[in-house]
Amino acid sequence: MLKFVKGPLESIDGVEIYPIISLLIFFLFFTALFWWVITAKKEYINDVSNIPLDFDTDQGSHNNQKTD
């Protein structure tokens, strides 16, 4: 199975740069995400985490009615 992938890739010039680029993109994305999580305001995190719990009862009773 590996020879089907490795064979054609060996004939491409400069193919060894693609794993390096993908690792760099992966590392930069998760570093930026980690930095955003560390620097996020606690008030914003609390507001976003309570969105599912802030359920309006008028909308809930309307959405739960069955239509016959």
CHARMM internal coordinates of N, CA and C (Angstrom, degrees):
IC EDIT
DIST 1 N 1 CA 1.4549
DIST 1 CA 1 C 1.5294
ANGL 1 N 1 CA 1 C 111.03
DIST 1 C 2 N 1.3329
ANGL 1 CA 1 C 2 N 116.67
DIHE 1 N 1 CA 1 C 2 N -41.75
DIST 2 N 2 CA 1.4520
ANGL 1 C 2 N 2 CA 120.08
DIHE 1 CA 1 C 2 N 2 CA -178.28
DIST 2 CA 2 C 1.5223
ANGL 2 N 2 CA 2 C 111.80
DIHE 1 C 2 N 2 CA 2 C -65.93
DIST 2 C 3 N 1.3380
ANGL 2 CA 2 C 3 N 117.51
DIHE 2 N 2 CA 2 C 3 N -31.71
DIST 3 N 3 CA 1.4643
ANGL 2 C 3 N 3 CA 118.73
DIHE 2 CA 2 C 3 N 3 CA -179.08
DIST 3 CA 3 C 1.5258
ANGL 3 N 3 CA 3 C 111.82
DIHE 2 C 3 N 3 CA 3 C -67.85
DIST 3 C 4 N 1.3418
ANGL 3 CA 3 C 4 N 117.97
DIHE 3 N 3 CA 3 C 4 N -25.51
DIST 4 N 4 CA 1.4607
ANGL 3 C 4 N 4 CA 120.64
DIHE 3 CA 3 C 4 N 4 CA 176.85
DIST 4 CA 4 C 1.5264
ANGL 4 N 4 CA 4 C 111.57
DIHE 3 C 4 N 4 CA 4 C -70.39
DIST 4 C 5 N 1.3191
ANGL 4 CA 4 C 5 N 116.13
DIHE 4 N 4 CA 4 C 5 N -28.33
DIST 5 N 5 CA 1.4577
ANGL 4 C 5 N 5 CA 120.36
DIHE 4 CA 4 C 5 N 5 CA 178.82
DIST 5 CA 5 C 1.5226
ANGL 5 N 5 CA 5 C 110.25
DIHE 4 C 5 N 5 CA 5 C -90.56
DIST 5 C 6 N 1.3172
ANGL 5 CA 5 C 6 N 116.11
DIHE 5 N 5 CA 5 C 6 N -45.08
DIST 6 N 6 CA 1.4622
ANGL 5 C 6 N 6 CA 121.28
DIHE 5 CA 5 C 6 N 6 CA -174.77
DIST 6 CA 6 C 1.5290
ANGL 6 N 6 CA 6 C 112.73
DIHE 5 C 6 N 6 CA 6 C -70.16
DIST 6 C 7 N 1.3001
ANGL 6 CA 6 C 7 N 117.98
DIHE 6 N 6 CA 6 C 7 N -36.33
DIST 7 N 7 CA 1.4616
ANGL 6 C 7 N 7 CA 122.14
DIHE 6 CA 6 C 7 N 7 CA -177.35
DIST 7 CA 7 C 1.5200
ANGL 7 N 7 CA 7 C 113.94
DIHE 6 C 7 N 7 CA 7 C -59.00
DIST 7 C 8 N 1.3131
ANGL 7 CA 7 C 8 N 118.81
DIHE 7 N 7 CA 7 C 8 N -57.80
DIST 8 N 8 CA 1.4733
ANGL 7 C 8 N 8 CA 119.70
DIHE 7 CA 7 C 8 N 8 CA -179.44
DIST 8 CA 8 C 1.5301
ANGL 8 N 8 CA 8 C 112.80
DIHE 7 C 8 N 8 CA 8 C -65.49
DIST 8 C 9 N 1.3206
ANGL 8 CA 8 C 9 N 117.15
DIHE 8 N 8 CA 8 C 9 N -30.98
DIST 9 N 9 CA 1.4640
ANGL 8 C 9 N 9 CA 119.04
DIHE 8 CA 8 C 9 N 9 CA -178.71
DIST 9 CA 9 C 1.5282
ANGL 9 N 9 CA 9 C 112.13
DIHE 8 C 9 N 9 CA 9 C -71.21
DIST 9 C 10 N 1.3091
ANGL 9 CA 9 C 10 N 117.55
DIHE 9 N 9 CA 9 C 10 N -27.24
DIST 10 N 10 CA 1.4699
ANGL 9 C 10 N 10 CA 120.45
DIHE 9 CA 9 C 10 N 10 CA 178.91
DIST 10 CA 10 C 1.5240
ANGL 10 N 10 CA 10 C 111.59
DIHE 9 C 10 N 10 CA 10 C -66.87
DIST 10 C 11 N 1.3144
ANGL 10 CA 10 C 11 N 117.57
DIHE 10 N 10 CA 10 C 11 N -24.16
DIST 11 N 11 CA 1.4638
ANGL 10 C 11 N 11 CA 120.03
DIHE 10 CA 10 C 11 N 11 CA -177.72
DIST 11 CA 11 C 1.5312
ANGL 11 N 11 CA 11 C 112.79
DIHE 10 C 11 N 11 CA 11 C -84.88
DIST 11 C 12 N 1.3377
ANGL 11 CA 11 C 12 N 118.00
DIHE 11 N 11 CA 11 C 12 N -7.24
DIST 12 N 12 CA 1.4633
ANGL 11 C 12 N 12 CA 121.46
DIHE 11 CA 11 C 12 N 12 CA -179.01
DIST 12 CA 12 C 1.5256
ANGL 12 N 12 CA 12 C 108.88
DIHE 11 C 12 N 12 CA 12 C -91.54
DIST 12 C 13 N 1.3196
ANGL 12 CA 12 C 13 N 116.28
DIHE 12 N 12 CA 12 C 13 N 125.62
DIST 13 N 13 CA 1.4614
ANGL 12 C 13 N 13 CA 120.30
DIHE 12 CA 12 C 13 N 13 CA 178.32
DIST 13 CA 13 C 1.5247
ANGL 13 N 13 CA 13 C 109.69
DIHE 12 C 13 N 13 CA 13 C -74.05
DIST 13 C 14 N 1.3197
ANGL 13 CA 13 C 14 N 116.58
DIHE 13 N 13 CA 13 C 14 N 134.51
DIST 14 N 14 CA 1.4532
ANGL 13 C 14 N 14 CA 122.05
DIHE 13 CA 13 C 14 N 14 CA 176.38
DIST 14 CA 14 C 1.5204
ANGL 14 N 14 CA 14 C 114.85
DIHE 13 C 14 N 14 CA 14 C 77.92
DIST 14 C 15 N 1.3360
ANGL 14 CA 14 C 15 N 117.56
DIHE 14 N 14 CA 14 C 15 N 16.11
DIST 15 N 15 CA 1.4585
ANGL 14 C 15 N 15 CA 120.05
DIHE 14 CA 14 C 15 N 15 CA -177.14
DIST 15 CA 15 C 1.5329
ANGL 15 N 15 CA 15 C 111.77
DIHE 14 C 15 N 15 CA 15 C -71.04
DIST 15 C 16 N 1.3095
ANGL 15 CA 15 C 16 N 117.78
DIHE 15 N 15 CA 15 C 16 N -19.02
DIST 16 N 16 CA 1.4672
ANGL 15 C 16 N 16 CA 120.24
DIHE 15 CA 15 C 16 N 16 CA -177.71
DIST 16 CA 16 C 1.5295
ANGL 16 N 16 CA 16 C 112.82
DIHE 15 C 16 N 16 CA 16 C -70.97
DIST 16 C 17 N 1.3229
ANGL 16 CA 16 C 17 N 118.00
DIHE 16 N 16 CA 16 C 17 N -10.96
DIST 17 N 17 CA 1.4653
ANGL 16 C 17 N 17 CA 121.04
DIHE 16 CA 16 C 17 N 17 CA 179.65
DIST 17 CA 17 C 1.5317
ANGL 17 N 17 CA 17 C 111.39
DIHE 16 C 17 N 17 CA 17 C -79.47
DIST 17 C 18 N 1.3288
ANGL 17 CA 17 C 18 N 118.89
DIHE 17 N 17 CA 17 C 18 N -25.67
DIST 18 N 18 CA 1.4655
ANGL 17 C 18 N 18 CA 121.80
DIHE 17 CA 17 C 18 N 18 CA -176.23
DIST 18 CA 18 C 1.5300
ANGL 18 N 18 CA 18 C 113.41
DIHE 17 C 18 N 18 CA 18 C -63.09
DIST 18 C 19 N 1.3378
ANGL 18 CA 18 C 19 N 120.82
DIHE 18 N 18 CA 18 C 19 N -43.73
DIST 19 N 19 CA 1.4714
ANGL 18 C 19 N 19 CA 118.61
DIHE 18 CA 18 C 19 N 19 CA 176.11
DIST 19 CA 19 C 1.5283
ANGL 19 N 19 CA 19 C 112.39
DIHE 18 C 19 N 19 CA 19 C -63.80
DIST 19 C 20 N 1.3202
ANGL 19 CA 19 C 20 N 117.05
DIHE 19 N 19 CA 19 C 20 N -33.91
DIST 20 N 20 CA 1.4636
ANGL 19 C 20 N 20 CA 120.50
DIHE 19 CA 19 C 20 N 20 CA 178.93
DIST 20 CA 20 C 1.5257
ANGL 20 N 20 CA 20 C 110.24
DIHE 19 C 20 N 20 CA 20 C -67.35
DIST 20 C 21 N 1.3287
ANGL 20 CA 20 C 21 N 116.55
DIHE 20 N 20 CA 20 C 21 N -43.37
DIST 21 N 21 CA 1.4625
ANGL 20 C 21 N 21 CA 120.92
DIHE 20 CA 20 C 21 N 21 CA 179.06
DIST 21 CA 21 C 1.5267
ANGL 21 N 21 CA 21 C 110.47
DIHE 20 C 21 N 21 CA 21 C -64.20
DIST 21 C 22 N 1.3210
ANGL 21 CA 21 C 22 N 117.23
DIHE 21 N 21 CA 21 C 22 N -43.65
DIST 22 N 22 CA 1.4653
ANGL 21 C 22 N 22 CA 119.65
DIHE 21 CA 21 C 22 N 22 CA -178.84
DIST 22 CA 22 C 1.5236
ANGL 22 N 22 CA 22 C 111.44
DIHE 21 C 22 N 22 CA 22 C -66.34
DIST 22 C 23 N 1.3251
ANGL 22 CA 22 C 23 N 118.54
DIHE 22 N 22 CA 22 C 23 N -37.63
DIST 23 N 23 CA 1.4546
ANGL 22 C 23 N 23 CA 121.42
DIHE 22 CA 22 C 23 N 23 CA 175.96
DIST 23 CA 23 C 1.5217
ANGL 23 N 23 CA 23 C 110.65
DIHE 22 C 23 N 23 CA 23 C -65.71
DIST 23 C 24 N 1.3153
ANGL 23 CA 23 C 24 N 117.15
DIHE 23 N 23 CA 23 C 24 N -39.64
DIST 24 N 24 CA 1.4556
ANGL 23 C 24 N 24 CA 121.24
DIHE 23 CA 23 C 24 N 24 CA 178.60
DIST 24 CA 24 C 1.5365
ANGL 24 N 24 CA 24 C 111.39
DIHE 23 C 24 N 24 CA 24 C -64.89
DIST 24 C 25 N 1.3249
ANGL 24 CA 24 C 25 N 117.05
DIHE 24 N 24 CA 24 C 25 N -43.35
DIST 25 N 25 CA 1.4639
ANGL 24 C 25 N 25 CA 120.62
DIHE 24 CA 24 C 25 N 25 CA 177.63
DIST 25 CA 25 C 1.5261
ANGL 25 N 25 CA 25 C 110.15
DIHE 24 C 25 N 25 CA 25 C -63.10
DIST 25 C 26 N 1.3158
ANGL 25 CA 25 C 26 N 117.68
DIHE 25 N 25 CA 25 C 26 N -44.51
DIST 26 N 26 CA 1.4632
ANGL 25 C 26 N 26 CA 122.89
DIHE 25 CA 25 C 26 N 26 CA 178.14
DIST 26 CA 26 C 1.5214
ANGL 26 N 26 CA 26 C 110.34
DIHE 25 C 26 N 26 CA 26 C -58.81
DIST 26 C 27 N 1.3106
ANGL 26 CA 26 C 27 N 117.37
DIHE 26 N 26 CA 26 C 27 N -48.76
DIST 27 N 27 CA 1.4606
ANGL 26 C 27 N 27 CA 122.03
DIHE 26 CA 26 C 27 N 27 CA -178.55
DIST 27 CA 27 C 1.5294
ANGL 27 N 27 CA 27 C 111.35
DIHE 26 C 27 N 27 CA 27 C -63.98
DIST 27 C 28 N 1.3348
ANGL 27 CA 27 C 28 N 117.80
DIHE 27 N 27 CA 27 C 28 N -44.90
DIST 28 N 28 CA 1.4611
ANGL 27 C 28 N 28 CA 120.94
DIHE 27 CA 27 C 28 N 28 CA -179.76
DIST 28 CA 28 C 1.5274
ANGL 28 N 28 CA 28 C 112.16
DIHE 27 C 28 N 28 CA 28 C -64.89
DIST 28 C 29 N 1.3199
ANGL 28 CA 28 C 29 N 117.42
DIHE 28 N 28 CA 28 C 29 N -40.12
DIST 29 N 29 CA 1.4620
ANGL 28 C 29 N 29 CA 120.70
DIHE 28 CA 28 C 29 N 29 CA 178.89
DIST 29 CA 29 C 1.5226
ANGL 29 N 29 CA 29 C 111.20
DIHE 28 C 29 N 29 CA 29 C -61.57
DIST 29 C 30 N 1.3243
ANGL 29 CA 29 C 30 N 117.56
DIHE 29 N 29 CA 29 C 30 N -49.33
DIST 30 N 30 CA 1.4538
ANGL 29 C 30 N 30 CA 119.48
DIHE 29 CA 29 C 30 N 30 CA -177.26
DIST 30 CA 30 C 1.5232
ANGL 30 N 30 CA 30 C 112.23
DIHE 29 C 30 N 30 CA 30 C -74.14
DIST 30 C 31 N 1.3137
ANGL 30 CA 30 C 31 N 118.57
DIHE 30 N 30 CA 30 C 31 N -26.43
DIST 31 N 31 CA 1.4539
ANGL 30 C 31 N 31 CA 120.70
DIHE 30 CA 30 C 31 N 31 CA 172.95
DIST 31 CA 31 C 1.5195
ANGL 31 N 31 CA 31 C 110.22
DIHE 30 C 31 N 31 CA 31 C -67.82
DIST 31 C 32 N 1.3341
ANGL 31 CA 31 C 32 N 116.93
DIHE 31 N 31 CA 31 C 32 N -44.17
DIST 32 N 32 CA 1.4659
ANGL 31 C 32 N 32 CA 120.45
DIHE 31 CA 31 C 32 N 32 CA 177.47
DIST 32 CA 32 C 1.5256
ANGL 32 N 32 CA 32 C 111.11
DIHE 31 C 32 N 32 CA 32 C -64.83
DIST 32 C 33 N 1.3224
ANGL 32 CA 32 C 33 N 118.04
DIHE 32 N 32 CA 32 C 33 N -40.13
DIST 33 N 33 CA 1.4584
ANGL 32 C 33 N 33 CA 121.31
DIHE 32 CA 32 C 33 N 33 CA 177.88
DIST 33 CA 33 C 1.5228
ANGL 33 N 33 CA 33 C 111.03
DIHE 32 C 33 N 33 CA 33 C -64.09
DIST 33 C 34 N 1.3090
ANGL 33 CA 33 C 34 N 117.54
DIHE 33 N 33 CA 33 C 34 N -42.24
DIST 34 N 34 CA 1.4634
ANGL 33 C 34 N 34 CA 121.85
DIHE 33 CA 33 C 34 N 34 CA 177.73
DIST 34 CA 34 C 1.5291
ANGL 34 N 34 CA 34 C 110.05
DIHE 33 C 34 N 34 CA 34 C -63.10
DIST 34 C 35 N 1.3174
ANGL 34 CA 34 C 35 N 117.40
DIHE 34 N 34 CA 34 C 35 N -42.38
DIST 35 N 35 CA 1.4702
ANGL 34 C 35 N 35 CA 121.31
DIHE 34 CA 34 C 35 N 35 CA 179.13
DIST 35 CA 35 C 1.5250
ANGL 35 N 35 CA 35 C 110.93
DIHE 34 C 35 N 35 CA 35 C -63.67
DIST 35 C 36 N 1.3483
ANGL 35 CA 35 C 36 N 116.93
DIHE 35 N 35 CA 35 C 36 N -40.38
DIST 36 N 36 CA 1.4660
ANGL 35 C 36 N 36 CA 120.21
DIHE 35 CA 35 C 36 N 36 CA 178.56
DIST 36 CA 36 C 1.5278
ANGL 36 N 36 CA 36 C 110.60
DIHE 35 C 36 N 36 CA 36 C -64.34
DIST 36 C 37 N 1.3201
ANGL 36 CA 36 C 37 N 117.56
DIHE 36 N 36 CA 36 C 37 N -41.08
DIST 37 N 37 CA 1.4624
ANGL 36 C 37 N 37 CA 121.04
DIHE 36 CA 36 C 37 N 37 CA 179.96
DIST 37 CA 37 C 1.5268
ANGL 37 N 37 CA 37 C 110.59
DIHE 36 C 37 N 37 CA 37 C -65.18
DIST 37 C 38 N 1.3065
ANGL 37 CA 37 C 38 N 117.70
DIHE 37 N 37 CA 37 C 38 N -41.32
DIST 38 N 38 CA 1.4683
ANGL 37 C 38 N 38 CA 121.25
DIHE 37 CA 37 C 38 N 38 CA -179.20
DIST 38 CA 38 C 1.5288
ANGL 38 N 38 CA 38 C 110.72
DIHE 37 C 38 N 38 CA 38 C -67.55
DIST 38 C 39 N 1.3218
ANGL 38 CA 38 C 39 N 118.59
DIHE 38 N 38 CA 38 C 39 N -38.91
DIST 39 N 39 CA 1.4601
ANGL 38 C 39 N 39 CA 121.39
DIHE 38 CA 38 C 39 N 39 CA -174.79
DIST 39 CA 39 C 1.5270
ANGL 39 N 39 CA 39 C 113.60
DIHE 38 C 39 N 39 CA 39 C -93.40
DIST 39 C 40 N 1.3317
ANGL 39 CA 39 C 40 N 118.34
DIHE 39 N 39 CA 39 C 40 N -1.63
DIST 40 N 40 CA 1.4680
ANGL 39 C 40 N 40 CA 120.51
DIHE 39 CA 39 C 40 N 40 CA -179.33
DIST 40 CA 40 C 1.5247
ANGL 40 N 40 CA 40 C 109.65
DIHE 39 C 40 N 40 CA 40 C -67.49
DIST 40 C 41 N 1.3318
ANGL 40 CA 40 C 41 N 114.76
DIHE 40 N 40 CA 40 C 41 N 144.55
DIST 41 N 41 CA 1.4573
ANGL 40 C 41 N 41 CA 119.83
DIHE 40 CA 40 C 41 N 41 CA 179.53
DIST 41 CA 41 C 1.5263
ANGL 41 N 41 CA 41 C 109.28
DIHE 40 C 41 N 41 CA 41 C -72.95
DIST 41 C 42 N 1.3198
ANGL 41 CA 41 C 42 N 115.87
DIHE 41 N 41 CA 41 C 42 N 139.75
DIST 42 N 42 CA 1.4586
ANGL 41 C 42 N 42 CA 121.60
DIHE 41 CA 41 C 42 N 42 CA -178.67
DIST 42 CA 42 C 1.5292
ANGL 42 N 42 CA 42 C 111.02
DIHE 41 C 42 N 42 CA 42 C -62.82
DIST 42 C 43 N 1.3317
ANGL 42 CA 42 C 43 N 117.17
DIHE 42 N 42 CA 42 C 43 N -34.69
DIST 43 N 43 CA 1.4656
ANGL 42 C 43 N 43 CA 120.81
DIHE 42 CA 42 C 43 N 43 CA 179.09
DIST 43 CA 43 C 1.5251
ANGL 43 N 43 CA 43 C 110.55
DIHE 42 C 43 N 43 CA 43 C -62.72
DIST 43 C 44 N 1.3231
ANGL 43 CA 43 C 44 N 117.02
DIHE 43 N 43 CA 43 C 44 N -42.95
DIST 44 N 44 CA 1.4651
ANGL 43 C 44 N 44 CA 121.09
DIHE 43 CA 43 C 44 N 44 CA 178.78
DIST 44 CA 44 C 1.5322
ANGL 44 N 44 CA 44 C 110.65
DIHE 43 C 44 N 44 CA 44 C -63.76
DIST 44 C 45 N 1.3275
ANGL 44 CA 44 C 45 N 116.80
DIHE 44 N 44 CA 44 C 45 N -43.53
DIST 45 N 45 CA 1.4651
ANGL 44 C 45 N 45 CA 121.32
DIHE 44 CA 44 C 45 N 45 CA 179.82
DIST 45 CA 45 C 1.5226
ANGL 45 N 45 CA 45 C 110.01
DIHE 44 C 45 N 45 CA 45 C -61.94
DIST 45 C 46 N 1.3253
ANGL 45 CA 45 C 46 N 117.58
DIHE 45 N 45 CA 45 C 46 N -42.78
DIST 46 N 46 CA 1.4673
ANGL 45 C 46 N 46 CA 120.87
DIHE 45 CA 45 C 46 N 46 CA 178.94
DIST 46 CA 46 C 1.5236
ANGL 46 N 46 CA 46 C 111.44
DIHE 45 C 46 N 46 CA 46 C -65.89
DIST 46 C 47 N 1.3303
ANGL 46 CA 46 C 47 N 117.64
DIHE 46 N 46 CA 46 C 47 N -41.28
DIST 47 N 47 CA 1.4616
ANGL 46 C 47 N 47 CA 120.69
DIHE 46 CA 46 C 47 N 47 CA 178.84
DIST 47 CA 47 C 1.5304
ANGL 47 N 47 CA 47 C 111.20
DIHE 46 C 47 N 47 CA 47 C -62.88
DIST 47 C 48 N 1.3131
ANGL 47 CA 47 C 48 N 116.75
DIHE 47 N 47 CA 47 C 48 N -44.96
DIST 48 N 48 CA 1.4613
ANGL 47 C 48 N 48 CA 120.60
DIHE 47 CA 47 C 48 N 48 CA -178.59
DIST 48 CA 48 C 1.5308
ANGL 48 N 48 CA 48 C 110.83
DIHE 47 C 48 N 48 CA 48 C -69.18
DIST 48 C 49 N 1.3160
ANGL 48 CA 48 C 49 N 117.59
DIHE 48 N 48 CA 48 C 49 N -36.89
DIST 49 N 49 CA 1.4624
ANGL 48 C 49 N 49 CA 119.51
DIHE 48 CA 48 C 49 N 49 CA -178.97
DIST 49 CA 49 C 1.5221
ANGL 49 N 49 CA 49 C 112.13
DIHE 48 C 49 N 49 CA 49 C -71.46
DIST 49 C 50 N 1.3331
ANGL 49 CA 49 C 50 N 118.04
DIHE 49 N 49 CA 49 C 50 N -20.99
DIST 50 N 50 CA 1.4614
ANGL 49 C 50 N 50 CA 120.79
DIHE 49 CA 49 C 50 N 50 CA 179.58
DIST 50 CA 50 C 1.5246
ANGL 50 N 50 CA 50 C 113.55
DIHE 49 C 50 N 50 CA 50 C -94.41
DIST 50 C 51 N 1.3006
ANGL 50 CA 50 C 51 N 118.79
DIHE 50 N 50 CA 50 C 51 N 2.00
DIST 51 N 51 CA 1.4695
ANGL 50 C 51 N 51 CA 121.40
DIHE 50 CA 50 C 51 N 51 CA -179.80
DIST 51 CA 51 C 1.5358
ANGL 51 N 51 CA 51 C 111.63
DIHE 50 C 51 N 51 CA 51 C -57.00
DIST 51 C 52 N 1.3313
ANGL 51 CA 51 C 52 N 120.51
DIHE 51 N 51 CA 51 C 52 N -46.07
DIST 52 N 52 CA 1.4697
ANGL 51 C 52 N 52 CA 118.57
DIHE 51 CA 51 C 52 N 52 CA 179.42
DIST 52 CA 52 C 1.5254
ANGL 52 N 52 CA 52 C 113.02
DIHE 51 C 52 N 52 CA 52 C -65.78
DIST 52 C 53 N 1.3168
ANGL 52 CA 52 C 53 N 117.82
DIHE 52 N 52 CA 52 C 53 N -24.09
DIST 53 N 53 CA 1.4557
ANGL 52 C 53 N 53 CA 121.24
DIHE 52 CA 52 C 53 N 53 CA -177.84
DIST 53 CA 53 C 1.5166
ANGL 53 N 53 CA 53 C 112.85
DIHE 52 C 53 N 53 CA 53 C -87.61
DIST 53 C 54 N 1.3257
ANGL 53 CA 53 C 54 N 117.76
DIHE 53 N 53 CA 53 C 54 N -17.90
DIST 54 N 54 CA 1.4598
ANGL 53 C 54 N 54 CA 121.91
DIHE 53 CA 53 C 54 N 54 CA 179.08
DIST 54 CA 54 C 1.5250
ANGL 54 N 54 CA 54 C 109.44
DIHE 53 C 54 N 54 CA 54 C -86.39
DIST 54 C 55 N 1.3091
ANGL 54 CA 54 C 55 N 115.70
DIHE 54 N 54 CA 54 C 55 N 73.08
DIST 55 N 55 CA 1.4588
ANGL 54 C 55 N 55 CA 121.65
DIHE 54 CA 54 C 55 N 55 CA -174.56
DIST 55 CA 55 C 1.5118
ANGL 55 N 55 CA 55 C 108.73
DIHE 54 C 55 N 55 CA 55 C -101.50
DIST 55 C 56 N 1.3082
ANGL 55 CA 55 C 56 N 116.80
DIHE 55 N 55 CA 55 C 56 N 122.66
DIST 56 N 56 CA 1.4519
ANGL 55 C 56 N 56 CA 121.99
DIHE 55 CA 55 C 56 N 56 CA 179.18
DIST 56 CA 56 C 1.5328
ANGL 56 N 56 CA 56 C 109.20
DIHE 55 C 56 N 56 CA 56 C -74.64
DIST 56 C 57 N 1.3256
ANGL 56 CA 56 C 57 N 117.91
DIHE 56 N 56 CA 56 C 57 N 125.80
DIST 57 N 57 CA 1.4649
ANGL 56 C 57 N 57 CA 120.98
DIHE 56 CA 56 C 57 N 57 CA -175.01
DIST 57 CA 57 C 1.5204
ANGL 57 N 57 CA 57 C 111.63
DIHE 56 C 57 N 57 CA 57 C -67.58
DIST 57 C 58 N 1.3303
ANGL 57 CA 57 C 58 N 118.63
DIHE 57 N 57 CA 57 C 58 N -31.39
DIST 58 N 58 CA 1.4643
ANGL 57 C 58 N 58 CA 120.33
DIHE 57 CA 57 C 58 N 58 CA 178.41
DIST 58 CA 58 C 1.5307
ANGL 58 N 58 CA 58 C 110.91
DIHE 57 C 58 N 58 CA 58 C -64.84
DIST 58 C 59 N 1.2987
ANGL 58 CA 58 C 59 N 117.07
DIHE 58 N 58 CA 58 C 59 N -42.98
DIST 59 N 59 CA 1.4605
ANGL 58 C 59 N 59 CA 120.64
DIHE 58 CA 58 C 59 N 59 CA 178.57
DIST 59 CA 59 C 1.5181
ANGL 59 N 59 CA 59 C 110.37
DIHE 58 C 59 N 59 CA 59 C -68.86
DIST 59 C 60 N 1.3274
ANGL 59 CA 59 C 60 N 117.13
DIHE 59 N 59 CA 59 C 60 N -38.14
DIST 60 N 60 CA 1.4617
ANGL 59 C 60 N 60 CA 120.63
DIHE 59 CA 59 C 60 N 60 CA -178.07
DIST 60 CA 60 C 1.5092
ANGL 60 N 60 CA 60 C 112.22
DIHE 59 C 60 N 60 CA 60 C -65.52
DIST 60 C 61 N 1.3454
ANGL 60 CA 60 C 61 N 117.69
DIHE 60 N 60 CA 60 C 61 N -42.35
DIST 61 N 61 CA 1.4563
ANGL 60 C 61 N 61 CA 119.35
DIHE 60 CA 60 C 61 N 61 CA -179.65
DIST 61 CA 61 C 1.5343
ANGL 61 N 61 CA 61 C 110.65
DIHE 60 C 61 N 61 CA 61 C -69.87
DIST 61 C 62 N 1.3165
ANGL 61 CA 61 C 62 N 116.57
DIHE 61 N 61 CA 61 C 62 N -31.82
DIST 62 N 62 CA 1.4641
ANGL 61 C 62 N 62 CA 119.68
DIHE 61 CA 61 C 62 N 62 CA 178.38
DIST 62 CA 62 C 1.5225
ANGL 62 N 62 CA 62 C 110.77
DIHE 61 C 62 N 62 CA 62 C -70.87
DIST 62 C 63 N 1.3257
ANGL 62 CA 62 C 63 N 117.16
DIHE 62 N 62 CA 62 C 63 N -40.50
DIST 63 N 63 CA 1.4597
ANGL 62 C 63 N 63 CA 121.06
DIHE 62 CA 62 C 63 N 63 CA -177.40
DIST 63 CA 63 C 1.5282
ANGL 63 N 63 CA 63 C 112.81
DIHE 62 C 63 N 63 CA 63 C -73.95
DIST 63 C 64 N 1.3354
ANGL 63 CA 63 C 64 N 117.60
DIHE 63 N 63 CA 63 C 64 N -23.08
DIST 64 N 64 CA 1.4592
ANGL 63 C 64 N 64 CA 120.77
DIHE 63 CA 63 C 64 N 64 CA -176.69
DIST 64 CA 64 C 1.5241
ANGL 64 N 64 CA 64 C 112.75
DIHE 63 C 64 N 64 CA 64 C -90.54
DIST 64 C 65 N 1.3275
ANGL 64 CA 64 C 65 N 119.12
DIHE 64 N 64 CA 64 C 65 N -3.68
DIST 65 N 65 CA 1.4619
ANGL 64 C 65 N 65 CA 121.51
DIHE 64 CA 64 C 65 N 65 CA -179.92
DIST 65 CA 65 C 1.5129
ANGL 65 N 65 CA 65 C 110.22
DIHE 64 C 65 N 65 CA 65 C -74.12
DIST 65 C 66 N 1.3160
ANGL 65 CA 65 C 66 N 114.81
DIHE 65 N 65 CA 65 C 66 N 138.26
DIST 66 N 66 CA 1.4537
ANGL 65 C 66 N 66 CA 119.64
DIHE 65 CA 65 C 66 N 66 CA 177.56
DIST 66 CA 66 C 1.5194
ANGL 66 N 66 CA 66 C 109.50
DIHE 65 C 66 N 66 CA 66 C -87.53
DIST 66 C 67 N 1.3014
ANGL 66 CA 66 C 67 N 116.06
DIHE 66 N 66 CA 66 C 67 N 144.51
DIST 67 N 67 CA 1.4674
ANGL 66 C 67 N 67 CA 120.16
DIHE 66 CA 66 C 67 N 67 CA 175.91
DIST 67 CA 67 C 1.5134
ANGL 67 N 67 CA 67 C 107.95
DIHE 66 C 67 N 67 CA 67 C -105.96
DIST 67 C 68 N 1.3116
ANGL 67 CA 67 C 68 N 116.55
DIHE 67 N 67 CA 67 C 68 N 129.64
DIST 68 N 68 CA 1.4656
ANGL 67 C 68 N 68 CA 121.13
DIHE 67 CA 67 C 68 N 68 CA -179.14
DIST 68 CA 68 C 1.5015
ANGL 68 N 68 CA 68 C 111.59
DIHE 67 C 68 N 68 CA 68 C -101.65
END
COOR INIT
IC SEED 1 N 1 CA 1 C
IC BUILD
